[in-house]
Amino acid sequence: MADIATTYNEDVLIKELGYDDHFHDHHHGDKYQSSFISHYIFSMDHKIIARQFLITGIIWAIIGAAMSIVFRLQLGFPEESLTWLKPVLGKWIVVDVNGIGTLAPEFYYALVTMHGTILVFFVLTAGLSGTFSNLLIPLQLGARDMASPFLNMLSYWFFFMAGIVMFYSLFLSTGPFSGGWTAYPPLSALPQASTGSGTGMTLWLVSLTLFVVSVLLGGINYITTVLNLRTKGMSLWRMPLTIWAFFVTAVIGVLSFPVLASGFFMLMMDRGLGTSFFLSEIFIEGQALDRVGGSPVLYQHLFWFLGHPEVYIIILPAMGIVSEVLAVHARKPIFGYRAMVYSILAIAFLSFIVWAHHMFMSGVNPFISNFFVIFTLIIAVPSAVKVFNWITTLFGGNIRLNTPMLFAIGFVSMFISGGLTGVFLGNSTIDIQMHDTYFVVAHFHIVMGVAAFFGMFAGIYHWYPKMYGRFMNETLGKIHFWGTMIGAYAIFWPMHYIGMAGVPRRYYSFDSFDAFKHFADMNKFITIAAIIVFAVQLLFVINFFYSIWNGKKMKVKNPWQATTLEWTTPIEPIHGNWPGKIPSVHRWAYDYNKDEREFVPQYVPLEEGEVGDH
Amino acid sequence: MSTGFIAILILVILAVVVVQIGKISDLAAKIRGEEEVAQQANDTTAVWLVGFMVLFLIGTIWSAVYYKDVMLGYGPHSAASAHGGEIDGLFNATLGVTFIVFFITHVLLFWYSYKYRSREGNKAQFIAHNNTIELVWTVIPAIVLTFLVVKGLVAWNNIMPDVSEEDQYLEIEATGYQFGWDVRYPGNDGKLGTKDFRMINLANNSLGMDWSDDKSIDDIVLGGTDQIVLPVDTTVRVRITSKDVLHNFYLPHFRVKMDAIPGLPTYFIFKPIKTTEEYRQELRNYPEWNEPYDVEDPESLPRWKEFNYELACAELCGKGHYSMRRVVKIVTRDEYETWLAEQKSTYMTTIRNTEDDPRLGQLLDVEIKERAQELRADFKNALDSEKAEDKTILLRHVFYDTGSAGLSDLSKYELDNLTDILKNNSGVTVELAGHTDSVGDDATNLEISRNRAQNVLNYLTNKGLDISRLSSNGYGETAPIGDNGTEEGRAQNRRTELRIISQ
């Protein structure tokens, strides 16, 4: 490590130049230091709420990943007995006379559905955006807390309730919902179409409606805080890219989740009140239904109007985190800061006009698809700009290759690999063959699954000291990184080939088709890789919880020598974040190795003739 | 229970081991000096990153070669439809472009991570932005993507538009249901009849076809597991529908995929260019396709011989989603015509003359034509034959109202045909003979048979035949041709015959 001599006495600088908001002049009924319940459970402090989101997200991630292991066992080892899972899965493991246990197809589909729902919404939306928006927006902006701490608390508890309802649905005798995380009607609308479409689907809808409430409460809060609670001098163009990403993510969420909710309400009415928004001309279970005039495609429009922005809700926070982590550990300004902001905005805007690229083969008028192809492929331009800027940020740096940095680099690799396959799928002509094959599974798992996780891990390892005052273990972190990096590619790279062979996704078994059944070895390989990666994640979980109490202690306030304001708060977090005045800001967030100074924090005033914005 | 306990124990031990690894590494770092350890770790990690890059990039190329058989457009995975080549070509063009980007960005990402790793005396440069280079890497992707978009949309707009009235095409219909497909052919008229989901009846009308629509009469429904047969080099428009939930009509070898939606028919148009047999012969050239079909049975036929095009479902539709397979067989046009001629219309085999038949008590044009042909053939045989017994023809479709001598409505078709035949054979004189079964007393039977024959004669003379060529007679129950002990035999005995007297 290069020996870094640059030090700043932030206490003095903040005391002299900071902004006095008279926060500590009057009593706040200081919730932070009151009872256990109001401190740790019904907390209104953004730092606690961030940790609540994170730990809840980790628990859901373990559940969702464990589900994927079970269905991967079915796909990789269809001949092996799963009787040993019977104590856990009960009647969903059907044991024949020879004692060979098989996973019931209904439950296979339930697992696939729950895996998707949990990972997309509970882990990569709430767990990622919820954690880091909460932690970093006030801290990096120089705010005492969120604009509405109370709504912030409600946001977490609505998410928690959504989780409780979803968790309960796992134990229904008819099983949880099993019609795919996209929940297309009529399969999701008609209880007679699938066992999971009964109570399981009802609870799925209730859970996700609660979740939408949570996202909206959180999102409104994030937007308000960013717009109104920036400290003195923190102009929009001085905000770190993390904040830009969380801000835009919240805007996207607030604009798109209500559309999903409207789709859910119509679906609820179709299920319960006999309406026909999404149903028409259906004959099922020997009976012609008295439902005409609706269109199942309408639901798909409503769903994907959220569904596509949703993938950016997942990936933008990861992008913001990675931008920050790359700059801090490369000891360089992020390359092309303004271009990065504009590309975030461009991606956000475009994310609203590309939704029907999920529906090229859904019976939409093919003429309409022309527009969606054009808009979809335009997204590749801002995405490419971001990738080039990240790589150029490394150029000429003095890079610390520690765990957060490795995950940030891994993120860029994953985003490239997964993003490029999007160029295939966004082109409707290729999508004719690739739609709903394993090629799609490979694409979105790499680009928004693994990549988003990498961004999340980079953020956790990087801000762990800020959250818990200790570091996570570096050796275990590196094992975690390499296991995940190599393992994730081992899982998802081969899926491209399976997809190119034409194998459809969401198949319980490939044996009935000559064209699909010749990949048994590859499927075995993928399953083994998935089990190893899962084990490596458990390593992370152990590291995470062990380090909370036993990790290496953070001895200085700013261990990464970063420029942003969160590192000026005391090591022991306090209510209101700063003990005295809040720091005022004089420059952008990326003054690394500028004019012979190793780094210049944002609260350091400009020298004569120095430019503070770039 | 004990296995569960052991599993938990192993997990706990592993956790302890992991924590100890962490502790030891921390301790070692403390002993050797954190700075020095961090520097070493940095160097090691940098080397690992480059090593990973090399292996990863080699791995991507190696895997592509290893799985070359699934490369679109390559040998055993070439498209079997006219438009499929366009899709494969665009896929490969995109693959080329994206691989270049993938390769360059990955080399730079990992190489920079290695080259600019933190080292003693190294100092990072302050580079905030560079407008020229940013413009370059915005414009270049834009140009490349424009190329791909244009190429893609040209292909898309060739493939997807619907057929027009003037086009020559074969239209078939595929209807998905949980969990299978009904495939409907239009029959000789080339047109699919209308259908309505309210008319679906699982016993004899799985599609809800409207039997009163004349276009439905010759439609052929292939249910169950029958192979879908299609002619090569023919434009096929598949009308795609669903009965219950969403399905997707997916023909991987033909690059065909489209959702099946209840209440909203979709379509896909494609032209098969290789018969199943031709495709098999192509596969024969690849060693892996010469391996036995059943891996566990080395005696089984080679894979290429067992090859079939397949129809699959590609939209999650419930627990049996993975099993909606149908074999698609592409044959020459001649073979197709032969096959089609062998297929029986669903209406004629399952509905005709049942209580669900809206034409119950009516004759179809096709039946009238058939009967005319049949009668002409019988008449010609009788004329041509030398034997006296061959001179008698059974009028199969002449019937009377029960218990009386009045002609039934449908008899007129046969008698009209007979009128035409006799007009065309003006030198022929005939006798019309009535027969009954043995039920009832002899005198009554004789009487009724005479009256019936007389009524036939009257009908013919009313149609303008010369009375001098016709005579009528009743034989009662005296000349049975079947066993009067059975209902079947009695039905045979109740008949009207025509005997050629002179020609």
Interface residues (C-beta under 8 A of the other chain):
Chain A: M1 A2 D3 W84 P87 A104 P105 E106 Y109 S178 G179 G180 Y184 P185 P186 L187 L190 A193 S194 T195 L279 S280 E281 I282 F283 I284 G286 A288 V292 G293 G294 S295 P296 V297 A330 R331 K332 P333 F335 G336 Y337 R338 A339 M361 S362 G363 P366 S369 N370 V373 I374 L377 I378 A380 V381 A384 V385 V387 F388 N389 W390 I391 T392 L394 F395 G396 G397 N398 I399 R400 L401 N402 L406 I409 V412 S413 I416 S417 L420 T421 V423 F424 N427 S428 T429 I430 I432 Q433 M434 H435 D436 T437 N473 E474 T475 L476 K478 I479 W482 M485 I486 Y489 W493 P494 Y497 I498 M500 A501 G502 P504 R506 Y507 Y508 S509 F510 S512 F513 D514 A515 F516 L539 I542 N543 Y546 K552 Y590 Y592 N593 K594 D595 H614
Chain B: T3 G4 A15 V18 V19 I21 G22 S25 D26 E35 A38 Q39 A41 N42 T45 A46 W48 L49 F52 F56 G59 T60 S63 Y67 D69 V70 M71 L72 H77 E86 I87 L90 F91 T94 L95 V97 T98 V101 F102 T105 H106 L108 L109 F110 Y112 S113 Y116 R117 S118 R119 E120 G121 N122 K123 A124 Q125 F126 I127 A128 H129 N130 I133 E134 W137 T138 P141 A142 L145 L148 V149 G152 L153 A155 W156 N157 I159 M160 P161 Y177 Q178 F197 R198 I200 L202 G208 K243 D244 V245 L246 N248 Y250 P252 H253 R255 V256 K257 M258 D259 I261 P262 G263 L264 T266 E306 F307 N308 E310 A312 C313 A314 E315 L316 C317 G318 K319 G320 H321 Y322 S323 R325
